[in-house]
Amino acid sequence: INAEYMGNDCFASIIAALIHDYDHPGFNNNFHIRTSAYLAVLYNDRSVLENHHLAQVFDLVKNPKYNIFENLSWDQLKDVRDTILEMVLSTDMGLHAKLYQQFRRRISEDKDWFGKDDQRLAMSIAIKMADISNCCRPPQFYSEWAKSIATEFYNQGDTEARLNLTISPFMDRRKDRVDFPKGQISFMNYIVIPLFEAGAQLLPKMDFSVKQAQQNKSDWLKKQSG
């Protein structure tokens, strides 16, 4: 990327990464919407958790004790806040297809990434890649993250069962041996690998992450066939 990253953008990127899952309740957006939970009503079913993470943080920093933005001017704060909002909201998987296609179109254009919109798009894609990067980690780390994801999924599935709701895909612990590998393979095939391949087009040194995701996928396929 040839664009010059300003201090505000670097600062905003770090904060967005730190807070993007702040106060996560352990249930996904779809669960909140299906149950008409308070947060879903509050945010009108739109990026429910992402809006919650942001609102909680910006409410917290109104307390002078936690105000990490106190030394910013009003214009700087507005710029930093706008960038943080855009980055964290982009982690809503419901917006993935739209953002992915926007990024693919942009990298196909033969011009440098100088503008503010380009910078924010690149940063949004970067945080999205980081958010789902577990599948691109070496197997000893990826396997531990996969166990944690399974625990969260099955906790939601158990709660859905208690509420007499249809259990969400890949969240039924009774189908763990078949469904979880299948879900991970699908996630890598349709979300992770295409996004990281696009990222590697812009930043070729990221190609190692694509290869690692493909290896992790192959490991699941071997387990399935075994």
PESUL-V793540 format. One record per helix or strand of 2 or more residues. SS is the DSSP state (~ for helix, > for strand). FROM is the first residue (numbers start at 1). TO is the last residue. If there is no record, write none. Layout:
SS	FROM	TO
SS	FROM	TO
//
This chain:
~	7	19
~	29	34
~	38	42
~	48	60
~	64	66
~	74	89
~	93	107
~	116	131
~	133	136
~	139	162
~	173	202
~	204	225
//
